[in-house]
Amino acid sequence: MTAAGGISLADLRNLNFLGLVRRFVRRKALAAIPAGQPAPAIVLKDVDGRRGCLADALKKGPVLVAFFKVNCVTSQLTFPFLQRIHEIYGGSNFSMWGISQNHPRDTRLFIRKYGVKFPVLIDGKGYPVSNRYGLTNSPTLFLIMPGGRVHITCVGFSKADLEAICVEAARAIGKQPEPLFKEDDVVPLLKPG
């Protein structure tokens, strides 16, 4: 169904006016937290209402957190590769979370369409967690180490950053890194979000 002016109801549902106002009146510009900095706390519910707590997850090993918007083309490019990382390395010593800035209904559709099997949490109204992490683009990935510091920050799609994440994930689970990209994968070196 489409509202006046050609905007779908899903698009209207995914707009977050409070978050937009906060970004507009913010005095300091947002910038993604760089590597080496402490990772802010994350306590959110997933699409099924289960609680995810970063501090608890870090007790088991590194956590890759991927913030995204369902209608972002770069997120759509990135998530199948994140799922591949999860299939190769995910488990008790390496965790992955998606954090959606969208309505749970639209997020569930995204999860099904892109075959995402790792937990996907929903950021709250006004994007409080996204704002604490300084998001300016989607997707933005943070590899957070057990000490609570960001080890890798990736804004948009970066083939090199995804490969570096695989090296750290392999180290965490005690195995050799496997190639993430296959010969027939058509992927750019970089794609801004």
Secondary structure as GFF3:
##gff-version 3
##sequence-region A 1 193
A	DSSP	three_ten_helix	4	6	.	.	.	ID=ss1
A	DSSP	alpha_helix	9	14	.	.	.	ID=ss2
A	DSSP	alpha_helix	17	25	.	.	.	ID=ss3
A	DSSP	beta_strand	43	45	.	.	.	ID=ss4
A	DSSP	beta_strand	51	53	.	.	.	ID=ss5
A	DSSP	alpha_helix	54	58	.	.	.	ID=ss6
A	DSSP	beta_strand	63	68	.	.	.	ID=ss7
A	DSSP	alpha_helix	73	89	.	.	.	ID=ss8
A	DSSP	beta_strand	95	100	.	.	.	ID=ss9
A	DSSP	alpha_helix	104	114	.	.	.	ID=ss10
A	DSSP	beta_strand	120	122	.	.	.	ID=ss11
A	DSSP	alpha_helix	128	132	.	.	.	ID=ss12
A	DSSP	beta_strand	140	144	.	.	.	ID=ss13
A	DSSP	beta_strand	150	155	.	.	.	ID=ss14
A	DSSP	beta_strand	157	158	.	.	.	ID=ss15
A	DSSP	alpha_helix	159	173	.	.	.	ID=ss16
A	DSSP	beta_strand	190	191	.	.	.	ID=ss17
###
